[in-house]
Amino acid sequence: MTKQIQIPGTDLSIFPINLGTNTFGWTADEATSHAVLDAFVAAGGNFLDTAESYPAWVPGNTGRESETIIGTWLAARGNRDKVVIATKVGDHPEHQTQDPAYIRTAIDASLQRLQTDYVDLYYAHRDDEVTPIAEVARVFDEIVRAGKAKHIAVSNYSKDRLAEWLAVAEAENLATPVAIQPQYSLVFRRDYETERAPLAREHNLGVFTYFSLAAGFLTGKYRTEADLEGASRGGMVQGYFNADGLAVVDEVVSIAEAHDVAPATVALAWLLAKGMTAPIVSARAPEQLDDLMAAPKLSLSEDEVTRLDRSSAPFA
């Protein structure tokens, strides 16, 4: 069993793979989602990532399906104390705001859907770039003091707004963000490495990467234009589908073959080798988890990390 790690600045111990649940209510119905959750826990996983907006992009959805499905699973399994739950506020199509009045109602609504009294990690999902940071920092502190969230975190904030939040929290003795959630992968390096990584290191923040497998591109299953046809994430993959992106996949596949593992395992192992706390992955069926959960057990050599660095340099 892979050893759990601690989220910096907390007493939360997690398996170093974070299960993203944006597929719940989208490509996985409730029964399949419960099966994915069961398989994840059986494999040693315990860290779930959701949001009030997942998956609002599906026609006919409200955007609250993922939290609701997790809530019915928690109620059925009676295992709330065995899992670490993160959810987010502020990127719902109807509420793309960090307005404190809305956040106060949103946390209560999320807890009701999740059928729990608290979340372990509550994220500001996306900055509205209008609400003063001090106001946002204070309402998140209020939520922690009320016991509705153990800790807070930040996703998709600019480095300047994130730095301001950290400064305000220190100056006013408020709950301090313990983690960030940036987009980061072998084919999307520049933004995190140049903008947020220095802050993460300076403040010892946990880092939970999303699109860790570039919407499935780094699994190696999209090698030709024909592979993209009919894929649920084909449009997202299209942005990586070029000579530079395919060269990265070739290197990932080569290293995977040498270790007799899946390409996804290698792509995630690279993120862990780069110091990421727990990459976020998603699955629409239980059998997809095997390759993802194997990543912490794969130790890439320095040479292999260098090869992956070099092949992905156009994205750095």
ABEGO torsion letter per residue (X at the ends): XBBBBBBBGBABBBBABBBBAAABGBABBAAAAAAAAAAAAAAGBABBBBBAAOBAABBGBAGAAAAAAAAAAAAAAGAAAABBBBBBBGABAABBBABAAAAAAAAAAAAAAAGBABBABBBBABBAGABBAAAAAAAAAAAAAAGABABBBBBGBBAAAAAAAAAAAAAAGBBBBABBBBBBBAABAAAAAAAAAAAAAAAGBBBBBBGAAGGGAAAGABABAAAABGBAAAAAAAAABBAAAAAAAAAAAAAAAAAGBBAAAAAAAAAAAAGBABBBBBBABAAAAAAAAAAAABBBBAAAAAAAAAAAAAAX
